[in-house]
C-alpha cells in the first residue's frame, strides 16, 4: 500500500507540474528541431508571464525551496489542510512529565469476602469502568484443602439457632435456668459472627463507581478472607502531578494553566477545560533527592483519563512575548532539521527549513524561516512530502527557481 500511495502522488505531481512556475522559470515547448525551424523574428517580446501565478518564489526564504505540485483533488483525498503561521503572544512554557492520580477521597479496595479460589468477572481488566455494587470477582472454597469454612460456619449457625429456640421454649416453662438460656444465646451470637452472608455468595463487589486502577490477583489464584482483589478510583475528580526539573521551577512558578497530552489516546486537554486548579504549593525541598519539584493540580475527569497513567504536561505562564508559531502537526523532521510546507496557491507548495523554539504541546515557536502570515500545511503533511519527493520534470520542460 505504501508503494501504491507513493506512485499515486508521484503521478499526480508529474501530471500537473507544468502549472506551477514563477517569473524566473523558463519553459521550452517542443523539441530542438522545431525550435530551429521556428523563427522568432517579431517575437522578441514573447514571454510566459504566468498570469494569476505571481508567487515571487524564494523571496525571503531558505535556498533550495523548490515548488511542489499537488492536485487539489489529490490533496483533498489525503486530508491536506492549512493553518496560518501566526505572529502573536506566546507564553512561557515548561514541559514536564506527569502522572494522573486518583483523588485520595475517591479510592476504594475490593476485598475477598472469603478464602478460596478467585475468578474475575467477565470484562474486568485494569482500566475497566465499574458501578457501585458491581461484582468484580467471585471466590469459591470448593476443592480447597480444609473445605469451605463459611459453609461450616453456616451449619454451626443453624444448629445454634435451633438450640436457642429450644432453650427459649423450655425457659418459658421454667424447665431450664437463666444461665442455660444465656449460654444458648452466646453460642448463637458467636456462630452468627463467624458466618458471612456475602462470603456465602462469594461475590467481591466494588464499594464505589469508578475505574479499576489495579488488579492484585489473577483468575485461579488462592486468596484469604479480606485480601485485596482490586483497587477502584472514582473518575469524578483526579489529581495531576507534574514533576518539574528543579532548574526550571522558577519558570514554572507563575504557571496559570497547563496543557495535558495523553500519549495512549492522542488527545490534548487544557486544565481550564477540565475545571482544573493548582493545589498546594510545591515543596522545593522534595527536589533534593530526585532533582524534581512536584506541582499538583486537581481536575474533573471527563472519562478519558485513566488514574495511574503517564501524560505529558506543558505548564503555561501568561503571554509575555510575541513570536511566530505554527501547529506542532505542521513540522516534519529530516536528519535533525525541521521543515514546514507553505501553500502558495491552489496546487503549489514550497518546503521551508525552519528553526524551532518552545512548544506548548499544541503550537511551536518558529525562531527563523517564517515571518508570520504564511499559509502552512497543518495536516496531511505526509502527502505533500511524498509529492515533493517525486521531483521528476516532464520531458521538454525546465523548472528553474
N, C-alpha and C positions, 0 to 999 in steps of 0.2 A: 504493500500500500504506500510505503514511503516513496518508492521509486515512481509509482504511478502519480502521486501527488506532485513530485518534483517535475516530472516531464510535462504535466498539465500546465504548471506555471511557466515552465520554460517555453512551451509552445505559444502560450498566450503572450509572453513577453516578446518573442521574436515576431509574432504576427503584427504587433502594433508599435514596435519600436520606432518606426519612422515618423510617428505622430508627435514625438517628444523631442524638440531641439530648441536651441536658443539662437540669438542673433549671430553668435560667433560660429555656429555649426555650418558645415558645408555638406551639400547633398549632390552627388554625381549620379544623374539618372541615365541609364543605358550603358552599353559597352563602349570600349575605347574607339572601335571603328566608327560607330555612329557619331562620336564627337569629332572625328577627323573630317567626316563628310558634312557635318552641320556647321555652317558658317555663323559666326557670332557678330558679323558686322551689323551695326544698327541695334545690337542688343547689349551694348556695353553696360547699360543701366539695369540689365536683367539680374535680379537677385531674389532670394527667398526670405521674406521678412517675417513669416510666421504670424500672420495677423491673429490677435487674441491669444498669443502664446508668449508673452513677454515676461519671462521669469527673471532675467538677469542672473543666470545660474552662477553660483560660486561666489557671488559678491558678499564679502564679509564672512565667509565660511572657511572651513578647513579645505585644504587642497585635496584633490583626488575624490571629490564627492560627485561622481558621475550619476546621471539621471537613471532612474529605474522606471520601466513601463509596466503597468498592470491594469488590464481592462477593468472598467467599473463593475461589470457583471462577475468577473472572477474575484475581485476584491470583496464584493457583497457575499459571494458564496462562502468565502473563508473568514467572514466576520471582521473585515478590516474597518476600523473606526478611528477617529482622530479626537484630539483634545488640544487646547491651546497651551503653549509654553507661557505660563503666567508670570508676570513681574508684579510682585506684591509682598505683603507682610508674611513673614515666616518666623515662627518662634524658636526658642532654644529647645533642642531635642536631646534626650539622654535615653539610649537603648539599654534595656536590662532584661535578664532572664526572669521569668515569673512562674508562679505556681498558683493554681486555683485550689482553695482550701474550703472545706465545709465549715460554716459558722459553728462555734462550739455549742450554742444552744440548739442547733438543728441536727444533732447527730445521735444515733441510737444503735444498739447492738442486738442482733437476732441470736438468741441463745438456744441451746439444745434443751428441750423440755424433759428429756430422759436420756439415759445411757443406751447406746445401741449403734446400729449402722445407719449412716446418714444417706439420704437420696435427695439431690437437689431437684426442685420442681422444674418442669419444662419451661424453657426460655429464660431461666435465671442465669445471668452472667454478670461480670463486673461491668458497670455502666447501664444495667437494666433499670428501668423505672418501675417502682412498686407502689401499691396503695397501702394505706394503713390497714392492718389485719390480713393482708395477703400472705398466703403460705409461700415461704421461701424454700423450705425443705421439710422432709419427713424423717423421723428417726424411729427405727424398729429394733427391738431387742431379740426378735426371733432368730434362733440359731446361734445366739451368742452364749458363750460359756457362762454358767451361773443363772441363765434364764432371765425372764423379764421381772425385775424387782418391783416394778409398778403394778404388774398383774398380781404378784404375790401380795402386795400391799392392799389391793382391792379385795382379795379373798379375806385378809385379816380384817379389813374394814367391815365387810358384810357380816363376818362372824361376830365382831364386836357389837355391831348394831343389833343383831339378833339377840345376843346375850343381854344387852342393855334393856331391850324391850321386855325380855322375860323377867329380869330382876325388878324392873319398874312395876310390872303386874303383881309380882309377889309382895313387893313393898306395900302396894296399896292394900293388900290383905294382911299386912303386918306379919308376913311369913319370913322376911329377911330383915337384917339390921340396916341401919343407916350407913355403916361402914361398908357393907357389901354393895349397897347402891352406889356409893361414891366410887368404889373400886371399879365397878362396871362402867360408870361414866368416864373415868380417867382412861380406861382401856380403849373406849370408843374414841376419845379425843386424840389419843396417840395414833391410832390406826388411821383416823381421818387426816392427821398431819402428814403421815407417811405416804398417803395416796395423793396423786395429782391427776385431776381430770384432763388438763392439757397434755400431760405426758401419756395418758391413755390413748389419745388420738394420734400422738406422735408428731403433730404439726408444729413446726417452728415458724411463727408468723412475724411480720415486720410491725414494730410498735408505731411507726410513723410512715407518712408518704414521702417518697424521695427517690434518690438514686443509689444503687448499690455501688459503693466505692471500693469494697474489698470482699473477697470470698476467702475464708480461712480454712475451708475444708473442700474435699472432693467427694463425689458420689462413691460409695463403697467404703468410706473411711469410718473408723470407730470414734465415737465422741462420748464424753462423760456428761452427766447432767450439769447444765449451766455453762458448758463450754461454748465460746463464741463461734457462730457459724458464718455470719456476715456482718458487715457494717453498712448502715444506711445513713445517707446525709440528705437533709431536707434541701430541695432545689429552689426554695423560695429566696434565700439570701445566701450569698457566698462571700468569702474573703479572698482578695487578690494580694499576694505577697510578691513584691518586686525586689530583687537583690541587686542593689546599685553598687558598682565598684566605688570604694572609698574615695578615690581621687576625683570621682565625678559627682560626689554627693552634693557639693555646694551648688553645682549647676542644676541639680535636680530638686534642690530645696524649695525653689519657687514654683514647682510644677503645680498647675491648677487643673490639669486634665491628663488623661492617659489614653493611648490607643492600644487596643489589645488585638494581636494577630494570633489566630488559633491554627496551628500547623495541620492538625488532623482533619479540619473541615475547610480550611482556606478562607474562613470568614474573618471579617475585621469589624471591631466594635470600638466605640469611644466610651469612656467611663460615664460621660454625661448622658449618653443614650440609655445606659443601664441604671440610671439614678444612683450613680456611684458617688462616694465621698471619701476623702482621705481620713484615716483614723488617727491613732496615736502617733505622736512624733517619733521619728526614727531614733533608735538608740545607737549613737555613733560608737559607743564602747563595744558593741557587738561585732564591729569590724576588726577588732584587734586580732582575732584568731583567723578568720577566713578571708579578711580583706574586703568584705561586702557589708553594706548597711541595708537592713530590711526596711522597705517602705510599704505600708499596708493600706489597702482600700477595702471598703465594703461595697457590694453591688447587688443589684437584682439579677437573678438568673432567669433568662427567658426560655430555658430548657435546652439550650445548645451548648452550655458549658458543663463539663463533667468535673466534679471535685476530684482533686488529685492529679489533674492533667497539667502538663507544662505548656506555657504560652510565651510569646514574645511581647514585651511591654515597651512602649515608647512614651516616656514621661514628657509632657508638653508644657512648656512655660509660655507666658503671654507673648504675643508677637512683638518683637523689639527691633527687627531689622527687615529690610526689603531685599528680595533677590528673585532670580528666575527659577521656577520649579516646573517639573513635568511629572506625570503619574509614574509610579515605580514600574508599572507594566510596560512603559514605553521603552525602557532600557534593554539593550542587548549587549552581551559581553563577548569579546573575541580576544583571546590571548592577553587577558588582563586589561584591555582597553574597552571603554564603553562607547556605544553609538545610539543615536536615535534616527528615525526616518521622518523627514519632513514631506508633507504632501504639497506639491507645487500647483497642481491643477487636477482635472478630472481623472487623468490616468498616469500622471508623472509624480515620482517620488525621488527624494535625494537622501543619501546616507550621510550623516554628520557625526564626526567624532566630538565627544563632549567629555568634560571633567566634572565629576560629581562631588557633592559635599554632604551635608547632613540629610537624613531621611526621617520622616515621622511615621513610616510604615505605609503611607498612602501616596505621598508625593516626595520627590527627592530634589534637593538643591542642585542646580547646574551652575558651576563656577566659571566655565568657559565653553564656548562653542555655540551658544544661543544668546540672543539679545532680548527675547521676550516677544510674544505675539505670533510666533511661528505656529503653523498648523501641524502638530506632531501626531504620528500614528501611536495610538494608545492600546489598541487591541488588534489581534490578527497580525502582529509584528512578524511572526514566522513566515507568513505568506509573502510579505514584502521582501523579507530577507532572502527567501528562495528565488523570488523573481529577480533579485539583484545578482544572485549567483549565476543566473543564466544570461550572461552578458554578451552572447553572440549577436552580431550585427548582420542583417540580411545582405546578400551579395549585391553589389552596386551602390552601397551606402557607406558613408563615413559619418561618425558621430563624435565630433571633437568638441571639447569644452575648454 
